[in-house]
Amino acid sequence: MQIVFEFAYKGIAFRDALVLNDDHTFTDAELEAMKQERFDNWVKAITAPAPEYMRDENGNVVYDEDGNPVPSA
């Protein structure tokens, strides 16, 4: 069973689907909560400020020994 849903945030569409077994036992309220949680997480992701990383003298991102970008202080 697939429950397709859509929300909008500032004119941007968010479309997703819950994929469940046909015999699921979720209530309508639980399904709505799952949809809302996915939407809320998406809004957080698209509105979060971009991380700042250390840069060398040429403007290139600096990486640690494991290959991860080094956050700015």
SEROPA-530243 format. One record per atom (N, C-alpha, C): atom name; residue number from 0; residue in one letter; x, y, z. Coordinates in Angstrom, 2 decimals. Atoms other than C-alpha are relative to their C-alpha. Last residue first. Layout:
N
a,k,r,px,py,pz
CA,NUM,A,X,Y,Z .
...
END
This chain:
73
a,k,r,px,py,pz
N,72,A,0.06,-0.15,-1.47 .
CA,72,A,35.87,27.78,14.51 .
C,72,A,-1.11,0.87,0.44 .
N,71,S,-0.57,-1.27,-0.46 .
CA,71,S,35.23,26.80,10.94 .
C,71,S,-0.17,0.11,1.50 .
N,70,P,0.91,-1.13,-0.28 .
CA,70,P,34.47,23.12,10.39 .
C,70,P,0.75,1.25,0.42 .
N,69,V,-0.24,-0.51,-1.35 .
CA,69,V,37.17,20.89,8.85 .
C,69,V,-0.93,1.18,0.24 .
N,68,P,-0.27,-1.43,-0.04 .
CA,68,P,35.90,18.99,5.80 .
C,68,P,0.10,0.47,1.45 .
N,67,N,1.19,-0.78,-0.37 .
CA,67,N,36.19,15.22,6.22 .
C,67,N,0.34,1.49,0.02 .
N,66,G,0.68,-0.50,1.19 .
CA,66,G,38.86,13.27,4.31 .
C,66,G,-1.26,0.79,0.27 .
N,65,D,1.00,0.98,0.42 .
CA,65,D,39.97,11.16,7.27 .
C,65,D,-0.78,0.44,-1.24 .
N,64,E,-0.69,1.21,0.47 .
CA,64,E,43.21,13.16,7.73 .
C,64,E,-0.97,-1.11,-0.46 .
N,63,D,-0.82,0.67,-1.00 .
CA,63,D,41.22,16.38,7.95 .
C,63,D,0.58,-1.28,-0.58 .
N,62,Y,0.50,1.30,-0.45 .
CA,62,Y,40.04,18.41,4.95 .
C,62,Y,0.93,-0.58,1.05 .
N,61,V,-1.05,0.79,-0.65 .
CA,61,V,40.50,22.13,4.20 .
C,61,V,-0.64,-1.28,0.53 .
N,60,V,0.38,0.58,-1.28 .
CA,60,V,38.02,23.67,1.72 .
C,60,V,1.15,-0.86,0.52 .
N,59,N,0.42,1.41,0.04 .
CA,59,N,39.73,25.61,-1.06 .
C,59,N,-0.33,-0.50,1.40 .
N,58,G,1.45,0.10,-0.10 .
CA,58,G,39.78,29.42,-0.96 .
C,58,G,-0.53,-1.42,-0.06 .
N,57,N,0.56,-0.03,1.35 .
CA,57,N,43.34,29.71,-2.25 .
C,57,N,-1.53,-0.11,0.00 .
N,56,E,-0.26,-1.32,0.58 .
CA,56,E,44.77,30.67,1.17 .
C,56,E,-0.55,0.14,-1.42 .
N,55,D,-1.41,-0.34,0.11 .
CA,55,D,43.15,27.57,2.69 .
C,55,D,0.14,1.36,-0.68 .
N,54,R,-0.50,-0.08,1.37 .
CA,54,R,39.53,27.33,3.75 .
C,54,R,1.47,0.39,0.02 .
N,53,M,-1.28,-0.70,0.13 .
CA,53,M,37.94,26.22,7.01 .
C,53,M,0.42,-0.04,-1.46 .
N,52,Y,-1.21,0.80,-0.14 .
CA,52,Y,34.34,25.13,6.64 .
C,52,Y,1.23,0.86,-0.14 .
N,51,E,-1.21,-0.74,0.36 .
CA,51,E,31.00,26.84,7.18 .
C,51,E,1.21,-0.88,0.27 .
N,50,P,-1.13,0.06,-0.92 .
CA,50,P,27.85,24.73,7.19 .
C,50,P,1.18,0.80,-0.53 .
N,49,A,-1.08,0.83,0.53 .
CA,49,A,24.93,25.95,5.08 .
C,49,A,1.17,-0.01,0.99 .
N,48,P,-1.11,-0.72,0.61 .
CA,48,P,22.14,27.39,7.18 .
C,48,P,1.08,-0.97,-0.49 .
N,47,A,-1.19,-0.04,-0.85 .
CA,47,A,19.19,25.08,7.71 .
C,47,A,1.11,0.78,-0.69 .
N,46,T,-0.13,-1.33,-0.60 .
CA,46,T,16.08,26.01,5.72 .
C,46,T,1.22,0.12,0.90 .
N,45,I,-0.13,-1.03,1.04 .
CA,45,I,16.03,23.10,3.26 .
C,45,I,0.18,1.40,0.57 .
N,44,A,-1.14,0.24,0.91 .
CA,44,A,16.83,20.44,5.85 .
C,44,A,0.17,1.13,-1.01 .
N,43,K,-1.26,-0.25,-0.74 .
CA,43,K,14.51,21.81,8.54 .
C,43,K,1.21,-0.13,-0.92 .
N,42,V,-0.08,-1.46,-0.19 .
CA,42,V,11.64,21.97,6.01 .
C,42,V,1.28,0.35,0.75 .
N,41,W,-0.37,-0.59,1.29 .
CA,41,W,12.35,18.35,5.03 .
C,41,W,0.14,1.51,0.12 .
N,40,N,-1.43,0.29,0.21 .
CA,40,N,12.32,17.21,8.65 .
C,40,N,0.49,0.60,-1.31 .
N,39,D,-0.77,-0.85,-0.92 .
CA,39,D,8.97,18.96,9.20 .
C,39,D,1.50,-0.21,-0.18 .
N,38,F,0.05,-1.38,0.49 .
CA,38,F,7.50,17.29,6.09 .
C,38,F,0.85,0.92,0.87 .
N,37,R,-0.81,-0.04,1.23 .
CA,37,R,8.64,13.84,7.16 .
C,37,R,0.06,1.42,-0.56 .
N,36,E,-1.40,0.13,-0.39 .
CA,36,E,7.27,14.42,10.67 .
C,36,E,0.92,0.06,-1.22 .
N,35,Q,-0.44,-1.29,-0.54 .
CA,35,Q,3.96,15.70,9.29 .
C,35,Q,1.46,-0.04,0.40 .
N,34,K,-0.10,-0.95,1.12 .
CA,34,K,3.48,12.60,7.14 .
C,34,K,0.56,1.33,0.48 .
N,33,M,-1.15,0.43,0.81 .
CA,33,M,4.25,10.31,10.08 .
C,33,M,0.21,0.96,-1.17 .
N,32,A,-1.21,-0.37,-0.75 .
CA,32,A,1.86,12.29,12.33 .
C,32,A,1.26,-0.39,-0.78 .
N,31,E,-0.17,-1.45,0.14 .
CA,31,E,-0.89,12.01,9.70 .
C,31,E,1.26,0.47,0.71 .
N,30,L,-0.42,-0.23,1.38 .
CA,30,L,-0.38,8.23,9.59 .
C,30,L,0.23,1.50,-0.24 .
N,29,E,-1.41,0.42,0.10 .
CA,29,E,-0.53,8.05,13.38 .
C,29,E,0.54,0.23,-1.40 .
N,28,A,-0.81,-0.99,-0.72 .
CA,28,A,-3.76,10.08,13.44 .
C,28,A,1.49,-0.35,-0.07 .
N,27,D,-0.09,-1.19,0.84 .
CA,27,D,-5.31,7.88,10.76 .
C,27,D,0.87,1.06,0.65 .
N,26,T,1.23,-0.80,0.02 .
CA,26,T,-4.49,4.87,12.90 .
C,26,T,0.19,1.17,-0.95 .
N,25,F,-0.13,-1.40,-0.39 .
CA,25,F,-1.67,2.51,12.02 .
C,25,F,-1.36,0.69,-0.06 .
N,24,T,0.98,-0.31,-1.06 .
CA,24,T,-2.53,-1.19,11.92 .
C,24,T,0.12,1.43,0.49 .
N,23,H,-0.54,-0.85,-1.06 .
CA,23,H,-0.87,-2.18,8.64 .
C,23,H,-1.10,0.33,1.01 .
N,22,D,0.65,0.29,-1.28 .
CA,22,D,-2.48,-5.06,6.73 .
C,22,D,0.55,0.84,1.16 .
N,21,D,1.45,-0.14,0.15 .
CA,21,D,-1.67,-3.77,3.26 .
C,21,D,-0.74,-0.21,1.32 .
N,20,N,0.65,1.27,0.29 .
CA,20,N,1.94,-3.35,4.33 .
C,20,N,-1.50,0.23,-0.11 .
N,19,L,0.37,0.84,-1.13 .
CA,19,L,3.10,0.22,4.19 .
C,19,L,-0.54,-1.34,-0.47 .
N,18,V,0.18,1.32,0.58 .
CA,18,V,4.83,2.64,1.84 .
C,18,V,-0.18,-0.97,1.16 .
N,17,L,-0.19,1.02,-1.02 .
CA,17,L,4.35,6.22,2.97 .
C,17,L,-0.27,-1.34,-0.67 .
N,16,A,0.96,1.09,-0.14 .
CA,16,A,4.76,8.59,0.07 .
C,16,A,0.40,-0.87,1.19 .
N,15,D,-0.59,1.20,-0.57 .
CA,15,D,6.42,11.92,-0.62 .
C,15,D,-1.07,-1.08,0.05 .
N,14,R,0.80,1.18,0.33 .
CA,14,R,5.85,15.24,-2.33 .
C,14,R,0.72,-1.23,0.53 .
N,13,F,-0.63,1.19,-0.58 .
CA,13,F,7.10,18.56,-0.97 .
C,13,F,-0.94,-1.16,-0.28 .
N,12,A,0.75,1.23,-0.25 .
CA,12,A,6.09,21.51,-3.11 .
C,12,A,0.90,-1.07,0.58 .
N,11,I,-0.79,1.15,0.46 .
CA,11,I,7.83,24.87,-2.78 .
C,11,I,-0.76,-1.26,0.39 .
N,10,G,0.16,0.22,1.43 .
CA,10,G,5.50,27.91,-2.59 .
C,10,G,0.80,-1.16,-0.57 .
N,9,K,-0.38,-1.21,0.73 .
CA,9,K,6.71,29.00,0.82 .
C,9,K,-0.01,-0.22,-1.52 .
N,8,Y,-0.68,-0.92,-0.90 .
CA,8,Y,6.38,25.46,2.15 .
C,8,Y,0.49,1.17,-0.85 .
N,7,A,-0.75,-1.11,0.61 .
CA,7,A,3.93,23.12,0.46 .
C,7,A,0.59,0.87,1.09 .
N,6,F,0.12,-1.22,-0.79 .
CA,6,F,2.60,19.70,1.43 .
C,6,F,0.75,1.09,-0.76 .
N,5,E,-0.72,-1.22,0.42 .
CA,5,E,1.99,16.60,-0.65 .
C,5,E,-0.30,1.12,0.98 .
N,4,F,0.47,-1.25,-0.59 .
CA,4,F,0.93,13.03,0.04 .
C,4,F,0.87,1.16,-0.44 .
N,3,V,-0.71,-1.15,0.54 .
CA,3,V,1.09,9.58,-1.54 .
C,3,V,-0.58,1.27,0.63 .
N,2,I,0.79,-1.19,-0.28 .
CA,2,I,-0.08,6.65,0.57 .
C,2,I,0.83,1.20,-0.43 .
N,1,Q,-0.76,-1.25,0.07 .
CA,1,Q,1.30,3.43,-0.88 .
C,1,Q,-0.96,1.17,0.21 .
N,0,M,0.85,-1.17,0.00 .
CA,0,M,0.00,0.00,0.00 .
C,0,M,0.90,1.23,0.00 .
END
